[in-house]
Amino acid sequence: MSTAPKRVRKQYMNTEYPLAMLRFEDGHEIKIYKGTGKEFDCYPGEHIKILALWDPTSTERELVATKKSDDFPDAAE
């Protein structure tokens, strides 16, 4: 029986977009407003999409990047 991969703790700082969203492979999303950052758990090698919302009243989102979890900096312990 194989064991599930261990989750890793990463972080993202939003310095460019009025509202950025991280969308994970399992479908959940994290909102990050400009000038703030968040820590999150993910699996090694997981693909995470970074979406920008230019108008928070709109449902329109722009895909600005797709990164692997390994490309995000580790969260401070």
C-alpha positions as CSV (number, residue, x, y, z in Angstrom):
1,M,0.0,0.0,0.0
2,S,1.4,3.4,-1.0
3,T,1.3,6.4,1.3
4,A,-0.2,9.7,0.2
5,P,2.4,12.5,-0.6
6,K,3.1,14.9,2.2
7,R,1.7,18.4,1.8
8,V,4.1,21.4,1.8
9,R,3.6,24.9,3.1
10,K,4.1,27.7,0.5
11,Q,3.3,31.4,0.3
12,Y,2.3,33.9,-2.3
13,M,2.5,37.8,-2.2
14,N,0.1,39.7,-4.5
15,T,2.0,42.9,-5.5
16,E,0.5,43.3,-9.0
17,Y,-3.3,42.7,-9.2
18,P,-6.2,44.3,-7.4
19,L,-7.4,40.8,-6.5
20,A,-5.5,37.6,-7.3
21,M,-6.9,34.1,-6.9
22,L,-4.9,30.9,-6.6
23,R,-6.8,27.9,-8.1
24,F,-5.6,24.5,-7.1
25,E,-6.0,21.2,-9.0
26,D,-8.7,20.0,-6.7
27,G,-10.8,23.1,-7.6
28,H,-10.5,25.2,-4.4
29,E,-9.5,28.8,-4.6
30,I,-7.8,31.3,-2.4
31,K,-8.4,35.1,-2.7
32,I,-5.4,37.4,-2.1
33,Y,-5.9,41.2,-2.3
34,K,-3.2,43.6,-3.5
35,G,-0.5,44.3,-1.0
36,T,-1.2,41.2,1.0
37,G,0.1,37.6,1.0
38,K,-1.1,34.2,2.2
39,E,0.4,30.9,3.2
40,F,-1.2,27.7,1.8
41,D,-0.7,24.0,1.8
42,C,-0.3,22.1,-1.5
43,Y,1.2,18.9,-2.8
44,P,4.7,18.8,-4.4
45,G,4.5,19.2,-8.1
46,E,0.9,20.4,-8.0
47,H,-0.1,22.9,-10.7
48,I,-1.6,26.2,-9.4
49,K,-3.2,28.8,-11.6
50,I,-2.9,32.5,-10.8
51,L,-6.0,34.4,-11.9
52,A,-6.4,38.2,-11.8
53,L,-9.7,39.9,-11.1
54,W,-9.4,43.5,-12.3
55,D,-13.0,44.4,-11.3
56,P,-14.2,42.7,-8.1
57,T,-17.8,43.2,-9.1
58,S,-17.3,41.2,-12.2
59,T,-17.0,37.4,-12.5
60,E,-14.5,37.8,-15.4
61,R,-11.1,36.4,-14.5
62,E,-7.8,36.5,-16.5
63,L,-5.3,33.7,-16.3
64,V,-1.9,35.3,-15.7
65,A,0.2,32.3,-14.9
66,T,0.3,28.6,-14.2
67,K,3.1,27.6,-11.7
68,K,4.1,24.4,-10.0
69,S,4.0,24.4,-6.3
70,D,7.8,24.0,-6.2
71,D,8.1,27.5,-7.8
72,F,6.5,29.2,-4.9
73,P,8.7,30.3,-1.9
74,D,8.5,28.2,1.2
75,A,6.4,29.7,4.0
76,A,8.3,31.1,7.0
77,E,8.3,28.7,10.0
